[in-house]
Amino acid sequence: MKMGIHRNEFLRLIKIIPFPATAKLKDVVAIMEAYQKMEAKNGK
């Protein structure tokens, strides 16, 4: 399985987004990718 998120981004976003302990990795990655798209739109 290839993740679409770099390790640095993963570590940054895991601090920002409060994931439940039961979250599946693929769900976490999907949410992180959506968050990055939102950031890009907001010009962060």
mmCIF file of the N, C-alpha and C atoms, coordinates in Angstrom:
data_MODEL
# 
_entry.id   MODEL 
# 
loop_
_atom_site.group_PDB 
_atom_site.id 
_atom_site.type_symbol 
_atom_site.label_atom_id 
_atom_site.label_alt_id 
_atom_site.label_comp_id 
_atom_site.label_asym_id 
_atom_site.label_entity_id 
_atom_site.label_seq_id 
_atom_site.pdbx_PDB_ins_code 
_atom_site.Cartn_x 
_atom_site.Cartn_y 
_atom_site.Cartn_z 
_atom_site.occupancy 
_atom_site.B_iso_or_equiv 
_atom_site.pdbx_formal_charge 
_atom_site.auth_seq_id 
_atom_site.auth_comp_id 
_atom_site.auth_asym_id 
_atom_site.auth_atom_id 
_atom_site.pdbx_PDB_model_num 
ATOM 1   N N  . MET A 1 1  ? 0.834  -1.200 0.000  1.00 0.00 ? 1  MET A N  1 
ATOM 2   C CA . MET A 1 1  ? 0.000  0.000  0.000  1.00 0.00 ? 1  MET A CA 1 
ATOM 3   C C  . MET A 1 1  ? 0.872  1.255  0.000  1.00 0.00 ? 1  MET A C  1 
ATOM 4   N N  . LYS A 1 2  ? 0.635  2.118  -0.964 1.00 0.00 ? 2  LYS A N  1 
ATOM 5   C CA . LYS A 1 2  ? 1.428  3.345  -1.049 1.00 0.00 ? 2  LYS A CA 1 
ATOM 6   C C  . LYS A 1 2  ? 0.635  4.491  -0.435 1.00 0.00 ? 2  LYS A C  1 
ATOM 7   N N  . MET A 1 3  ? 1.257  5.180  0.485  1.00 0.00 ? 3  MET A N  1 
ATOM 8   C CA . MET A 1 3  ? 0.586  6.319  1.104  1.00 0.00 ? 3  MET A CA 1 
ATOM 9   C C  . MET A 1 3  ? 0.836  7.573  0.283  1.00 0.00 ? 3  MET A C  1 
ATOM 10  N N  . GLY A 1 4  ? -0.183 8.398  0.150  1.00 0.00 ? 4  GLY A N  1 
ATOM 11  C CA . GLY A 1 4  ? -0.044 9.629  -0.608 1.00 0.00 ? 4  GLY A CA 1 
ATOM 12  C C  . GLY A 1 4  ? 0.409  10.795 0.264  1.00 0.00 ? 4  GLY A C  1 
ATOM 13  N N  . ILE A 1 5  ? 0.974  10.477 1.415  1.00 0.00 ? 5  ILE A N  1 
ATOM 14  C CA . ILE A 1 5  ? 1.360  11.511 2.378  1.00 0.00 ? 5  ILE A CA 1 
ATOM 15  C C  . ILE A 1 5  ? 2.812  11.281 2.786  1.00 0.00 ? 5  ILE A C  1 
ATOM 16  N N  . HIS A 1 6  ? 3.594  12.349 2.766  1.00 0.00 ? 6  HIS A N  1 
ATOM 17  C CA . HIS A 1 6  ? 4.977  12.230 3.228  1.00 0.00 ? 6  HIS A CA 1 
ATOM 18  C C  . HIS A 1 6  ? 5.007  12.089 4.739  1.00 0.00 ? 6  HIS A C  1 
ATOM 19  N N  . ARG A 1 7  ? 6.046  11.473 5.246  1.00 0.00 ? 7  ARG A N  1 
ATOM 20  C CA . ARG A 1 7  ? 6.164  11.226 6.683  1.00 0.00 ? 7  ARG A CA 1 
ATOM 21  C C  . ARG A 1 7  ? 6.089  12.533 7.486  1.00 0.00 ? 7  ARG A C  1 
ATOM 22  N N  . ASN A 1 8  ? 6.751  13.579 6.995  1.00 0.00 ? 8  ASN A N  1 
ATOM 23  C CA . ASN A 1 8  ? 6.734  14.868 7.706  1.00 0.00 ? 8  ASN A CA 1 
ATOM 24  C C  . ASN A 1 8  ? 5.323  15.432 7.790  1.00 0.00 ? 8  ASN A C  1 
ATOM 25  N N  . GLU A 1 9  ? 4.592  15.332 6.673  1.00 0.00 ? 9  GLU A N  1 
ATOM 26  C CA . GLU A 1 9  ? 3.211  15.802 6.648  1.00 0.00 ? 9  GLU A CA 1 
ATOM 27  C C  . GLU A 1 9  ? 2.358  14.975 7.598  1.00 0.00 ? 9  GLU A C  1 
ATOM 28  N N  . PHE A 1 10 ? 2.588  13.667 7.598  1.00 0.00 ? 10 PHE A N  1 
ATOM 29  C CA . PHE A 1 10 ? 1.850  12.769 8.485  1.00 0.00 ? 10 PHE A CA 1 
ATOM 30  C C  . PHE A 1 10 ? 2.034  13.208 9.936  1.00 0.00 ? 10 PHE A C  1 
ATOM 31  N N  . LEU A 1 11 ? 3.293  13.460 10.313 1.00 0.00 ? 11 LEU A N  1 
ATOM 32  C CA . LEU A 1 11 ? 3.589  13.850 11.693 1.00 0.00 ? 11 LEU A CA 1 
ATOM 33  C C  . LEU A 1 11 ? 3.013  15.223 12.032 1.00 0.00 ? 11 LEU A C  1 
ATOM 34  N N  . ARG A 1 12 ? 2.995  16.116 11.040 1.00 0.00 ? 12 ARG A N  1 
ATOM 35  C CA . ARG A 1 12 ? 2.425  17.456 11.265 1.00 0.00 ? 12 ARG A CA 1 
ATOM 36  C C  . ARG A 1 12 ? 0.913  17.359 11.456 1.00 0.00 ? 12 ARG A C  1 
ATOM 37  N N  . LEU A 1 13 ? 0.255  16.612 10.571 1.00 0.00 ? 13 LEU A N  1 
ATOM 38  C CA . LEU A 1 13 ? -1.205 16.555 10.601 1.00 0.00 ? 13 LEU A CA 1 
ATOM 39  C C  . LEU A 1 13 ? -1.735 15.738 11.766 1.00 0.00 ? 13 LEU A C  1 
ATOM 40  N N  . ILE A 1 14 ? -0.970 14.742 12.193 1.00 0.00 ? 14 ILE A N  1 
ATOM 41  C CA . ILE A 1 14 ? -1.430 13.909 13.317 1.00 0.00 ? 14 ILE A CA 1 
ATOM 42  C C  . ILE A 1 14 ? -1.547 14.767 14.586 1.00 0.00 ? 14 ILE A C  1 
ATOM 43  N N  . LYS A 1 15 ? -0.777 15.877 14.629 1.00 0.00 ? 15 LYS A N  1 
ATOM 44  C CA . LYS A 1 15 ? -0.862 16.802 15.775 1.00 0.00 ? 15 LYS A CA 1 
ATOM 45  C C  . LYS A 1 15 ? -2.063 17.738 15.651 1.00 0.00 ? 15 LYS A C  1 
ATOM 46  N N  . ILE A 1 16 ? -2.446 18.057 14.412 1.00 0.00 ? 16 ILE A N  1 
ATOM 47  C CA . ILE A 1 16 ? -3.526 19.018 14.166 1.00 0.00 ? 16 ILE A CA 1 
ATOM 48  C C  . ILE A 1 16 ? -4.897 18.351 14.269 1.00 0.00 ? 16 ILE A C  1 
ATOM 49  N N  . ILE A 1 17 ? -4.996 17.162 13.680 1.00 0.00 ? 17 ILE A N  1 
ATOM 50  C CA . ILE A 1 17 ? -6.293 16.487 13.574 1.00 0.00 ? 17 ILE A CA 1 
ATOM 51  C C  . ILE A 1 17 ? -6.415 15.443 14.683 1.00 0.00 ? 17 ILE A C  1 
ATOM 52  N N  . PRO A 1 18 ? -7.447 15.541 15.511 1.00 0.00 ? 18 PRO A N  1 
ATOM 53  C CA . PRO A 1 18 ? -7.602 14.590 16.620 1.00 0.00 ? 18 PRO A CA 1 
ATOM 54  C C  . PRO A 1 18 ? -8.224 13.273 16.160 1.00 0.00 ? 18 PRO A C  1 
ATOM 55  N N  . PHE A 1 19 ? -7.416 12.363 15.667 1.00 0.00 ? 19 PHE A N  1 
ATOM 56  C CA . PHE A 1 19 ? -7.939 11.075 15.207 1.00 0.00 ? 19 PHE A CA 1 
ATOM 57  C C  . PHE A 1 19 ? -8.270 10.180 16.390 1.00 0.00 ? 19 PHE A C  1 
ATOM 58  N N  . PRO A 1 20 ? -9.395 9.457  16.299 1.00 0.00 ? 20 PRO A N  1 
ATOM 59  C CA . PRO A 1 20 ? -9.685 8.462  17.340 1.00 0.00 ? 20 PRO A CA 1 
ATOM 60  C C  . PRO A 1 20 ? -8.690 7.309  17.245 1.00 0.00 ? 20 PRO A C  1 
ATOM 61  N N  . ALA A 1 21 ? -8.438 6.658  18.351 1.00 0.00 ? 21 ALA A N  1 
ATOM 62  C CA . ALA A 1 21 ? -7.479 5.552  18.387 1.00 0.00 ? 21 ALA A CA 1 
ATOM 63  C C  . ALA A 1 21 ? -7.906 4.406  17.476 1.00 0.00 ? 21 ALA A C  1 
ATOM 64  N N  . THR A 1 22 ? -9.205 4.332  17.191 1.00 0.00 ? 22 THR A N  1 
ATOM 65  C CA . THR A 1 22 ? -9.729 3.234  16.374 1.00 0.00 ? 22 THR A CA 1 
ATOM 66  C C  . THR A 1 22 ? -9.678 3.534  14.873 1.00 0.00 ? 22 THR A C  1 
ATOM 67  N N  . ALA A 1 23 ? -9.210 4.727  14.495 1.00 0.00 ? 23 ALA A N  1 
ATOM 68  C CA . ALA A 1 23 ? -9.181 5.098  13.079 1.00 0.00 ? 23 ALA A CA 1 
ATOM 69  C C  . ALA A 1 23 ? -8.274 4.153  12.290 1.00 0.00 ? 23 ALA A C  1 
ATOM 70  N N  . LYS A 1 24 ? -8.743 3.749  11.123 1.00 0.00 ? 24 LYS A N  1 
ATOM 71  C CA . LYS A 1 24 ? -7.954 2.900  10.230 1.00 0.00 ? 24 LYS A CA 1 
ATOM 72  C C  . LYS A 1 24 ? -6.963 3.785  9.473  1.00 0.00 ? 24 LYS A C  1 
ATOM 73  N N  . LEU A 1 25 ? -5.799 3.244  9.161  1.00 0.00 ? 25 LEU A N  1 
ATOM 74  C CA . LEU A 1 25 ? -4.771 4.034  8.482  1.00 0.00 ? 25 LEU A CA 1 
ATOM 75  C C  . LEU A 1 25 ? -5.285 4.632  7.177  1.00 0.00 ? 25 LEU A C  1 
ATOM 76  N N  . LYS A 1 26 ? -6.029 3.842  6.396  1.00 0.00 ? 26 LYS A N  1 
ATOM 77  C CA . LYS A 1 26 ? -6.509 4.376  5.114  1.00 0.00 ? 26 LYS A CA 1 
ATOM 78  C C  . LYS A 1 26 ? -7.471 5.541  5.321  1.00 0.00 ? 26 LYS A C  1 
ATOM 79  N N  . ASP A 1 27 ? -8.245 5.505  6.413  1.00 0.00 ? 27 ASP A N  1 
ATOM 80  C CA . ASP A 1 27 ? -9.147 6.613  6.722  1.00 0.00 ? 27 ASP A CA 1 
ATOM 81  C C  . ASP A 1 27 ? -8.353 7.847  7.136  1.00 0.00 ? 27 ASP A C  1 
ATOM 82  N N  . VAL A 1 28 ? -7.331 7.619  7.952  1.00 0.00 ? 28 VAL A N  1 
ATOM 83  C CA . VAL A 1 28 ? -6.462 8.715  8.394  1.00 0.00 ? 28 VAL A CA 1 
ATOM 84  C C  . VAL A 1 28 ? -5.826 9.392  7.183  1.00 0.00 ? 28 VAL A C  1 
ATOM 85  N N  . VAL A 1 29 ? -5.303 8.583  6.262  1.00 0.00 ? 29 VAL A N  1 
ATOM 86  C CA . VAL A 1 29 ? -4.654 9.121  5.061  1.00 0.00 ? 29 VAL A CA 1 
ATOM 87  C C  . VAL A 1 29 ? -5.658 9.900  4.213  1.00 0.00 ? 29 VAL A C  1 
ATOM 88  N N  . ALA A 1 30 ? -6.865 9.359  4.049  1.00 0.00 ? 30 ALA A N  1 
ATOM 89  C CA . ALA A 1 30 ? -7.895 10.041 3.254  1.00 0.00 ? 30 ALA A CA 1 
ATOM 90  C C  . ALA A 1 30 ? -8.240 11.399 3.872  1.00 0.00 ? 30 ALA A C  1 
ATOM 91  N N  . ILE A 1 31 ? -8.364 11.431 5.190  1.00 0.00 ? 31 ILE A N  1 
ATOM 92  C CA . ILE A 1 31 ? -8.682 12.686 5.879  1.00 0.00 ? 31 ILE A CA 1 
ATOM 93  C C  . ILE A 1 31 ? -7.530 13.676 5.740  1.00 0.00 ? 31 ILE A C  1 
ATOM 94  N N  . MET A 1 32 ? -6.298 13.177 5.870  1.00 0.00 ? 32 MET A N  1 
ATOM 95  C CA . MET A 1 32 ? -5.131 14.047 5.726  1.00 0.00 ? 32 MET A CA 1 
ATOM 96  C C  . MET A 1 32 ? -5.063 14.636 4.318  1.00 0.00 ? 32 MET A C  1 
ATOM 97  N N  . GLU A 1 33 ? -5.342 13.815 3.308  1.00 0.00 ? 33 GLU A N  1 
ATOM 98  C CA . GLU A 1 33 ? -5.313 14.313 1.931  1.00 0.00 ? 33 GLU A CA 1 
ATOM 99  C C  . GLU A 1 33 ? -6.385 15.380 1.730  1.00 0.00 ? 33 GLU A C  1 
ATOM 100 N N  . ALA A 1 34 ? -7.571 15.157 2.296  1.00 0.00 ? 34 ALA A N  1 
ATOM 101 C CA . ALA A 1 34 ? -8.646 16.142 2.196  1.00 0.00 ? 34 ALA A CA 1 
ATOM 102 C C  . ALA A 1 34 ? -8.247 17.441 2.902  1.00 0.00 ? 34 ALA A C  1 
ATOM 103 N N  . TYR A 1 35 ? -7.588 17.307 4.049  1.00 0.00 ? 35 TYR A N  1 
ATOM 104 C CA . TYR A 1 35 ? -7.140 18.469 4.821  1.00 0.00 ? 35 TYR A CA 1 
ATOM 105 C C  . TYR A 1 35 ? -6.115 19.276 4.025  1.00 0.00 ? 35 TYR A C  1 
ATOM 106 N N  . GLN A 1 36 ? -5.201 18.560 3.357  1.00 0.00 ? 36 GLN A N  1 
ATOM 107 C CA . GLN A 1 36 ? -4.189 19.243 2.536  1.00 0.00 ? 36 GLN A CA 1 
ATOM 108 C C  . GLN A 1 36 ? -4.840 20.004 1.384  1.00 0.00 ? 36 GLN A C  1 
ATOM 109 N N  . LYS A 1 37 ? -5.868 19.411 0.758  1.00 0.00 ? 37 LYS A N  1 
ATOM 110 C CA . LYS A 1 37 ? -6.571 20.090 -0.334 1.00 0.00 ? 37 LYS A CA 1 
ATOM 111 C C  . LYS A 1 37 ? -7.245 21.353 0.181  1.00 0.00 ? 37 LYS A C  1 
ATOM 112 N N  . MET A 1 38 ? -7.839 21.259 1.368  1.00 0.00 ? 38 MET A N  1 
ATOM 113 C CA . MET A 1 38 ? -8.490 22.406 1.981  1.00 0.00 ? 38 MET A CA 1 
ATOM 114 C C  . MET A 1 38 ? -7.464 23.504 2.267  1.00 0.00 ? 38 MET A C  1 
ATOM 115 N N  . GLU A 1 39 ? -6.302 23.121 2.789  1.00 0.00 ? 39 GLU A N  1 
ATOM 116 C CA . GLU A 1 39 ? -5.230 24.086 3.056  1.00 0.00 ? 39 GLU A CA 1 
ATOM 117 C C  . GLU A 1 39 ? -4.784 24.763 1.761  1.00 0.00 ? 39 GLU A C  1 
ATOM 118 N N  . ALA A 1 40 ? -4.638 23.974 0.710  1.00 0.00 ? 40 ALA A N  1 
ATOM 119 C CA . ALA A 1 40 ? -4.194 24.514 -0.576 1.00 0.00 ? 40 ALA A CA 1 
ATOM 120 C C  . ALA A 1 40 ? -5.195 25.555 -1.087 1.00 0.00 ? 40 ALA A C  1 
ATOM 121 N N  . LYS A 1 41 ? -6.489 25.254 -0.926 1.00 0.00 ? 41 LYS A N  1 
ATOM 122 C CA . LYS A 1 41 ? -7.536 26.190 -1.341 1.00 0.00 ? 41 LYS A CA 1 
ATOM 123 C C  . LYS A 1 41 ? -7.475 27.476 -0.537 1.00 0.00 ? 41 LYS A C  1 
ATOM 124 N N  . ASN A 1 42 ? -7.178 27.349 0.747  1.00 0.00 ? 42 ASN A N  1 
ATOM 125 C CA . ASN A 1 42 ? -7.121 28.511 1.627  1.00 0.00 ? 42 ASN A CA 1 
ATOM 126 C C  . ASN A 1 42 ? -5.795 29.254 1.523  1.00 0.00 ? 42 ASN A C  1 
ATOM 127 N N  . GLY A 1 43 ? -4.897 28.750 0.681  1.00 0.00 ? 43 GLY A N  1 
ATOM 128 C CA . GLY A 1 43 ? -3.621 29.419 0.452  1.00 0.00 ? 43 GLY A CA 1 
ATOM 129 C C  . GLY A 1 43 ? -2.654 29.346 1.613  1.00 0.00 ? 43 GLY A C  1 
ATOM 130 N N  . LYS A 1 44 ? -2.663 28.226 2.328  1.00 0.00 ? 44 LYS A N  1 
ATOM 131 C CA . LYS A 1 44 ? -1.737 28.067 3.467  1.00 0.00 ? 44 LYS A CA 1 
ATOM 132 C C  . LYS A 1 44 ? -0.384 27.612 2.973  1.00 0.00 ? 44 LYS A C  1 
# 
